[in-house]
């Protein structure tokens, strides 16, 4: 799962990033309105943590842009401002939740999980796909009730495929999902092939049917 942290307080952004990385999220940081605007235009995210007070703009304007672009990211406003008007405006403009600084890491993580679950998985912590069962909270995968040990990358790939099932996903999109804007630094996407190959092998060895189709020259598609 990929999170964009729009926050001009560098120490706070670093603190949030370190915590979320340990929680298996891919994180990117935008320290200004302009930088956030550019990232939102170029990339897709599962959740955006948005500070309202930025040095070169207002976070509410970013919310309006997200609506205009029909973006589907979950939005959590994080702001030191506790004014009711700001909260109402944010929620009216498309935000999914509002968290006032200072906040505890555990609360932030719970809010992110809740927003992503609501947006992508219809409020459930358990995803069932035929013989495949995924527990979002425990971060476990089972096939016919047999636990399948996946790496963090493999687990992230599986969730991404299932949340985009029956859609062709390019290798570039997969690289971006796993590595954020660092994906542009790779000369090729061989590492994606390796992760996908390992994921398919582990699932099939556990008795899972092969729902993942390679679209040669394009990417992959989870079909069912």
N, C-alpha and C positions, 0 to 999 in steps of 0.2 A: 504494500500500500504506500502511496506517495503523498507527502504532505508539503505544502508550500507555507512557509512562515513569513508573513509580511510584518516586520517589526524593525523599527529604527534603533531600538536600544540593543546594541551589539551583544552585551553580556547576557541579557535576557534571551535573545535569539540563540546564542551559543548554548545556554543552559537548557532551553527547550529542545534544541537539536540533539544534544548529548543524551537526554532522557529518552526521546522518541527513537533514536537509533538503537538504544538498548531494548526498546519494545518492538524492534524489527520493522520500523518504518524507514522508507527512503525519504530524506529531508532535503529541501532546498530553502534558501533564505533570500528574501528581498528586503533591503534596508531602506528603500524609498518608493514613492508612488510610481515613478518612472520605471524603475527596475521591476516592480511587481506587474505593471502594465505590460511590459515586454515579455515576461515569463508566462503570464496568463494567455497572451496572444500566441505564443509558440508551443506551449506544452499543456497537457491535461493532468489534472491531479485528482486524487480521491477526496482530499479535504484541504481547505485553505484556512489558516489561522490569520485573521486580519485585524491589525491595529487600526483604529479610526484616525488617530492623530499622527500623520506622517509629515516629515519636514517639507515636502514639496506637493502636498495634496491631501485630500480627505478620503478615507477608506470607503465612505458611502458612495463616492463617485465610482470607485472600482466595482462595488456591488451593482451599480447601474449598468456598467459595461458588461459584466458577466451575464446579466439578464438579457441585454441587447444581443449578445453573441450566442445566446441559448446554451451557455455552458452548464454542465451538470454537476460540478463540484459541490461537495458539502461545505458550507461556510460557517465558521465559528468566529464571532467577533471577540477579540481580546483587547480590552481597553481599561485604562485607569479611570476613565470617566464612568460614573455610575448613575448618570442622569437618565431618568425614565424616557425622556424624549429621544435620546440617542438610541436607546435599546429598541424603542418602538419603530423608529425610522429604519434601523438596521434590519429588523425582522420583516418590516413591510417591503423593504427593498430586496428581499431574497435570502437573508441570512437564516441559518437553521438553528443557531444557538448563540448565546451571549455569555461570556465569562469575564468577570471583573478582576483586574489585578489588585493585589497579589493572589495567586491561586496555587493549590497543591498540584504536584505532578500527577498524582493518581486521579484527581478530579478531571484534569485536562485529558488524560488518556481515556477515561471513561466517556467523556463527552465526544471525543473523536471517534471512538468505537461505535457509539450510539448513532452518530450522524452517518457514518459509512454504512452501518448495518441497515439503517432506515432507507438510505438512498439506493443501495445496491441489492440488499438481500431481504427486503420486505420485513424488517423488524425481528428477524430470527438470528439466534446465535448458532443454530445448527443448519447446515446446508446438506440436503440429500440429493444426490444425482445417481439414480439407479442404485447400484451396489456400493456407491461411494458416499461416505459420510464425513463432513468437515465440521469440526468444532472451532468456531472463531475465537472463543475465549481461551480455550486450552491450547489452541493452535496445533491441533492434532488431525490426522487423516486416517480413516479406516476403510478397508475394503472387505465386505462381508464380515464386519466386526473384527477384522484383523488389523492391528495397528501398523501403519506404513511409516517408517522413519524418513522424513524429508528434511533437507536443509532449509535454511531461511529463504534462499533464493527459489528453491523448488516449490515451497509452500506459497510464496508470493506469486509465482508463475501460475500455479494451479488456480488460485483465487481469481487471478486476472483473466484466465481463459474462461472459467465458468461464469464470471460476471459479464463476459462478452461472448457468450456461446452463440454459435451460428453466424458469427461475424469473422471475416478474415482480419487477422492482426499481423501487421508487418513486423519484420525483425527489428526495424528501427524503433517502432512503438514499444516492443518488448524491452529493448535495450534502455530506452528512456524510462520505462516503468521500473526497471531494476536498478538503474544507476543514476537517474535524474539527469540534470544537464551535463553530467560527466560523460554521458553517452557519446557526445560529439567528439570526445578525445580518442575514441577507439577507431583504428584503421578499418576493422571489419567486425562482423557480428558472430565470429566463431564461438565466443563464449556463450552466446544465446543457444546455438546449436547444441553445445555440450550440456547445458542445463536442461533443455527440452528432452534430449536423448535420455539423460539420467532419470528425469521425471517419468517418462513413458515406461522405461524399463522397470522401475520400482513398482509402478501401478500395475503393470501387466504381470509381474512376478507374484503379486499379491492376489491375482485373479480378476483384475479389473479389465473390462472390455476396452478396446482402443477407440476412444472418442476423438482423439486429437489427430487431425489430418494435416499433412504437410502440403501446402500450396506452393509448388515449386516456382521459384523466382519471385514469390510474393511474401509468404509468411506461413502462418498456421491458423487453423480453425478448429474449435471445439464443437463437434456436431452431435446433437441428440434431440 
